[in-house]
């Protein structure tokens, strides 16, 4: 970094940050000098010096620790920990066998998978993320990137750059193995079989890791979050293996010493300014857990208090009022929940529960996860997804966050959290004990109250026809790109994903890699990798390094309305207003429930530009171009995309590498070809384009109407929908439909009779030169459905209105039988009594 850039960065720091960074730099220099003077100084310290005898609740052990009697202390530690009930873990050691039996009864196939994975771990066969399985050979190289073959040395961690592929390889691949999450598998195999070799392998690998990664030296000390992750694994290792012959008292003592070093390191190297996001959450979480569960360690009370403070402060900073996490990544949202939920469970178990505000915010985070789940049960990869997890229980799918919803259903006893689940998940029982089964069952079965949901802080709108696995579903993203430099955000403003009839059709392609490849990193987070529009081949923002953007756009969810059988959302962003001839992009999305979507794009500005629009289809979907559209198929299911886009040229791209286009990633390190429909327009601004997403049988016809706002007709063999958006002109136009409303829809049967009338945000609709609906006050939503001689109306708020209608024998308004006055085919509702 040049001196000028350093000065620019310094000018943006406040005094606390300058003090923090200066202290950190001075401490780092001191550590480097100490390592140079005596490389073994940290390694030769007796383990018992990390323990505080005054906090040990056994007099004999306390005395041994005070006198440094290591032999006696080692002999007493196993019995002490096996009999200890306070502080409380997620389950007591005496309950452990019952937990294992319950898991084996409920998940018999899981036991087989665990043992197979444990055997692979014994043979040093591993799989990280989406990469193929690899073998480490007789001894694991803990500082080696197993995918790219780069191994780094034992410099002080401050001299290593985790993003330097030449020096350390892809640090995520190195760190994943050093998170020691395969220890969970080895330990579970031990508990299920009582074969000591699994415990012996686990502890042998721990010893080997300690010898290969001395304190403060090497890539595995270059991230406080990674130190936090492995601390979590070591805590579980102790509780899993208590009672094993392999876990000696000296082993417990040395692991405790290791946890002490980890916590001390984290305290000194918190990501307060480097990455005050899930990094800081994870670090605070580890401090809280180690400090709470190991009060016998010197400094534990400070760790516990500081960790708790971080969690309480950061849940308010990082989690917005609508329950969304501020990094604009659904995967990192799940990460944050795992930290916050596990801390809450442990706090409850130990009589030091977090404040009610913490619990309420955590519950809202669960609701966000619930409403963003796709009908298939997986989640879209909006924003970055790094393939990691805190809770390595059961089969892992980087796009499936339902395990945490399972735990949320039992913890909060919420029946709606159960809706996307087949059954309770293994994770839930490990975290809440066998009583979780009864709590999960007692939550009952129930669907969420709403099918569609707006998260205004995240700028996300979910549109869903119902809660079945065949539902029609869309997420529209009109939220910010992220906080600060939007490190985990993508240039995806006004993008959407779409599923219907049991299949994903339009998708977010995911992340693939971080520092392993700059071209691939930039592609997967680019505008061209999302279902939105790029202008003149630019991204909506400018990537500056692996986790930074500049020229971040202002993205605004201008409107989101939902009532009855219409969902409507409007977003706008300024990403291309930085061009010499600025362009603004505005997108309207209308869901005509439960059938189809209309998407309308408006580009305003000046000059001639090239506009490129992208529709990314899921892997396995076959796509063929048609006149004015394309047909996507998956088996017997079909999805039609029609467009009104004069002058556009369309082509299909699949698995292209120069330039990169047409790829999908399910997990970090994985990519596969997938088809993209790419449209290009060279035109003078302003310009409008319209799209019909039709996951139904038949081939409708999409046409524009002459109206003040965007207007369309969607015709099938049986009926025609007339739709106007933001049409504020009312009068005797003689046209099929005009309105004083945000959205109005009129459906006519091919024989001419009206079948359906829907309105959002307005009071009046005209058709064929006559008033069709007139209300004294605007409706948020109005829906009328004619069937035979019955008329059903849903209206909110309910105000006096007049509706032109053919003769009907029964009228129900908001579910209640209603008596209306009728004169010259005008039904008059005088209002509620």
Number of C-alpha atoms within 10 A of each C-alpha: 5 7 8 9 10 10 10 11 10 13 10 10 13 9 10 9 14 15 12 15 17 12 13 15 13 11 13 17 14 12 15 20 13 14 18 11 10 10 15 13 11 14 12 8 11 13 20 24 15 21 23 17 21 16 14 18 13 13 11 13 20 20 16 18 23 17 11 15 13 19 12 16 22 21 14 19 18 23 13 15 17 15 12 15 13 15 15 17 22 20 19 18 21 12 11 17 13 13 19 19 15 16 20 16 10 14 14 12 10 16 19 13 15 22 19 15 19 26 16 16 22 18 15 17 16 20 19 21 22 17 16 11 13 13 15 15 10 9 11 17 16 24 25 23 22 24 18 14 10 17 17 18 16 17 14 22 20 19 14 19 14 21 16 13 16 13 16 25 24 25 26 24 23 25 25 22 22 21 22 21 22 19 27 21 24 29 27 23 25 23 20 16 12 13 12 18 14 26 26 20 19 26 23 13 20 19 15 14 18 15 11 17 19 17 23 22 21 22 28 25 22 21 21 23 25 22 24 28 22 24 27 23 20 24 19 17 25 20 18 21 26 20 15 17 12 18 20 18 23 20 19 20 23 18 22 24 21 18 26 25 18 23 28 16 18 24 18 13 19 22 21 15 13 11 14 15 21 22 21 25 29 29 29 32 29 31 30 28 26 26 26 27 18 23 21 20 24 21 17 25 18 16 26 24 15 18 26 23 14 20 25 18 12 18 21 13 14 21 21 18 16 17 23 27 28 24 25 26 23 25 27 24 23 23 23 23 25 20 21 23 21 19 23 21 17 24 21 14 17 16 10 11 15 17 10 9 12 18 17 12 20 24 20 17 23 24 19 23 23 21 24 23 21 30 23 18 18 17 20 25 21 27 27 24 26 20 23 19 18 19 20 16 20 16 11 15 14 20 19 17 21 25 21 21 26 27 29 24 28 25 20 16 19 22 19 19 29 27 22 22 15 10 14 21 22 21 18 24 24 19 19 22 19 20 12 21 17 10 18 27 16 14 18 15 13 12 15 17 7 13 16 22 19 22 20 20 19 26 25 26 28 22 31 27 23 18 18 16 16 16 20 27 27 25 26 25 28 30 25 27 30 21 15 14 16 22 20 24 24 30 30 28 31 30 24 25 26 24 24 27 19 15 22 24 23 25 26 25 29 27 30 28 26 22 19 22 13 12 13 17 18 25 21 27 25 21 26 28 29 30 26 22 28 24 24 15 13 17 23 29 23 17 21 11 13 17 15 14 22 14 16 22 20 16 21 22 26 15 16 20 20 21 20 18 19 25 24 23 24 23 25 24 23 20 25 22 18 15 11 9 13 17 22 19 25 22 26 22 24 23 23 20 17 15 14 18 25 22 18 21 22 17 20 17 17 14 13 13 19 14 19 22 21 22 26 29 27 26 21 14 20 15 20 13 14 12 7 16 18 18 18 21 17 16 9 5 15 21 23 21 20 22 21 17 17 13 11 18 12 19 12 18 17 19 16 13 11 6 8 17 22 27 26 26 22 21 23 23 20 16 19 14 17 24 26 26 22 21 18 19 19 15 15 14 19 15 16 17 16 22 19 21 19 20 23 15 11 11 13 18 15 21 15 15 17 14 21 15 17 20 22 21 20 17 19 16 11 9 18 21 20 23 28 27 24 20 22 18 16 17 16 13 15 12 15 18 27 37 31 24 24 20 28 30 24 24 21 18 16 13 8 10 13 20 18 19 22 24 31 28 19 23 23 25 28 25 19 13 15 17 20 20 21 20 18 13 14 21 19 19 25 25 22 22 16 18 11 10 11 13 20 19 20 20 19 15 12 19 16 14 19 21 19 18 17 14 14 14 8 14 20 15 17 14 10 11 11 14 14 14 12 15 9 9 14 19 21 18 19 14 10 7 3
